[in-house]
Amino acid sequence: MTEQNFQAMRRAMVESQLRTSDVNDPVILEAILAEPRELYVPEERRSAAYIDRAVPLGNGRALNPPLATARLMVEAAPRAGEKVLLVGAATGYAAALLARLGCDVVAVEEDAALLAHAEAQLKGNARVRLESGALAEGWKAGAPYDVLFIDGAVEDVSEALIGQLRVDGRAVFARMERGVTRLCAGTRTAGGFGARAFVDWEAVPLPGFTRPKTFTF
């Protein structure tokens, strides 16, 4: 595959997957067109970098489908200069997009191999700080954040993460409910946190977010 092939695949992804599914923000689309997604997957899987499904990364993890990440990005509406906590940095793709949008990103990843890949791709990117730690714990040292961006699916968003958002801060994530994955967006208020589902769509599950089991007869 040549660079021209990948550029053509990127344009096709934007036109056939994203624009047709309510991803029309020109600034976000410009960032997606500029960022080579193929660099964030294993070399042997680069030909699949622009398909409308998750791309396996190894060790049970995968890169979120392009549409899932893009729809979450649209709902988060990140603005230049905002501080973003990215949970589930994986190989660094979402962090790179957020940086292109002018955000200052703290990206947390707990898988050492994925973190190494992200570090290699994002080396020299002054807008991204990669941190190693449990995903569900976020990165309290950098709080408060304007945006919480969980690039994957969880059963529940931990209080530890919501507590790192400023009041009026926004959060986006995918929630797994009874076998269905729903993309969600919400806002932290002085009284708590509420989120709404805006579309059912595939997203990759992230480790460490299992809802505590309750006892039933």
N, C-alpha and C positions, 0 to 999 in steps of 0.2 A: 504494500500500500504506500502511495506517495502522499506528500503534503497536500497536493491538489485533490487527491481522492478524499482525504479527510475533510478538507474544506467543503467539498461538494456534499459530503454526508452530513456535515454540520448544518449547512444551509437547508438540506432536505429535512432534517430533524425539526428545524425551526418552522419551516413552512407546513409540513404534514402532521407533525405531532403537537407543536406548541401553539401556533397561531390558531389552529382549528379547535383548541381546547382552552380558550379564554386567557392565553398568555400573549398579551398584545402591548404591554408596556415597552415602548421603544428603547428606553435606557437599559432595561433588563435584557431584552433581546440583543442589544448591541454587545453587552457583556458576554452573553452566551455565544454569540457568533465569534467573538474575539478569543475565547478561551478554549484551547485544544483539549477536549475531554478525553481523547485517546491517550494522553500522557498520564492519566490518573487510573488506568486499569493495567493489569499485567500485560506484558508485551504480546503474549500469545493470544490475548483476547481483544486486541485493539480493533480488530475488524468488527467487533460487536459493540463498540463504545457508544454508538448512536442508535441502537435499537430501542424500542419502547418497553424494555424490561430491565430488571436489575441485572448487573454484571457481577458475577462472583469474583471476590478478591482473595479468597482463601480463609481458612480457619473459621468457617461458618459465617463470614461477613460478606457483604456485597455493596456495590455502589448503587445508591438509590436510582430508580428510573428517572430519566431526564424530566418527564412531565411532573413527577411528584416534587422534585426539587424546585422546578420552575414555578409551579403553582404556589408552593409555600413561600417562595421569594416574592411573588406578586402580593400575596396576602400580608406578608410582613412589611412590605413597602419601606425597605430600608433607605435611609437618606444619607447623603455624604456627611461625614463627620460624626455619625452615630456610632455608639459602642455596642458591638454584637457579641453575645456568647453563643458560639456554635458548638453544639453537643453532637458527637458522632462525626468527628472531622474526617474519619476514614483516610483516604489518600490525599485529601486536600482540595477536591474540586469545588465544593460549595464555598470554602474559605476563599479560594481564588476569585470566584464570582463576586462575593461580598466585598472583597478588596477592590475589585474593578469598579464597584458602585461607590467607592470612596469611604467605606466603613472601616473602622478600626476593630479588628476581629481577634477575640481570644477563642481559639479552637481546641477543644478537649478531645483526646482519644486515649483509650486504654489498651489497645492492641499495639504491641511494640513494632511489629512488622509494618502495619499500616502507617503508624506514626513516622517510621523511617522513610517510607515512600513519600509521605506528605512533606517531610523536612527537605528531601531532595528536590521536590518540585517547587517548593515555595521559598527556597533559599534566596535570601536577598529581598524578599517582599516585606517592606517595612510596615505594612498595614496588618500583617498577620503574626500573631504570637501563638505558637503551638505549645500545648501543655499536656503532660501525661498524667492521667488520673481517671478514677471511676466516672463513667458518663453521668450517672444519676446524681453525682455530687457537684457537677459543674466546676466552676472555679471561683470560689468566694473571694479570693484575694483581689480580683479585678472588679468586683461589684461596686456600685450598681450598674446594670446594663440597660440600654434603651430597648434592645431586642433580644429575645431568647429564640434561637433557631435550632430546633431539634431535627436533624436531617435523617429521619427514619421513623419507625413505628414503635410505640410504647403502649403498655397497658394503662399506665398511670404516670402523670407528671409529678415528680417528687416535690414536696414542700421546700426542700433544700434549693431546688432550682428556681421555683417561683419567688422565693425570698431574695434571690439575687437580682431580680428585676426592679427597676425603679417604679414608683407609683406612676401609672399611666403608660408603663412599658408594655410592649406587645410580645406575644409568644405565638409561634407556629410549630406544629408537630403533626404526626399521624397517630391516631388512636386505634388500637385493636380492640374490637368489641364483638364477641360471639362469632368469630370467624370472618368478620368484615373489617376492613381497614378504611378509616375515614380521615381525610385531611382536615385539620382543625386550626382555628385562629382564636386568640383571646387577648384580653387586656387585664393587667393587674390594677386594681383600684385600692383605695384606702381601706375598703371593707373586705377585700379578698381577691379571688381570681375566678373569672368565668370564661368559658370557651364555647364556640359553636363549630359544628361540622359544616363544611361547605361543599364537599364532594367525596364520594367513595372512590378510592383509587389505591392501587398497589403501592406499598412502600416497604422497605426492608426493615425487619425487626432489629432493634438494638438490644444488647444485653444489659441486664441490671435494672429493668423497669417492670418486673412482674408485680402485679397487684397482690398484696397480701391475701392469702386464702382465709375465708371465714368459715367457721364451723357450722354445718347444717346437719339436721337429723335425716 
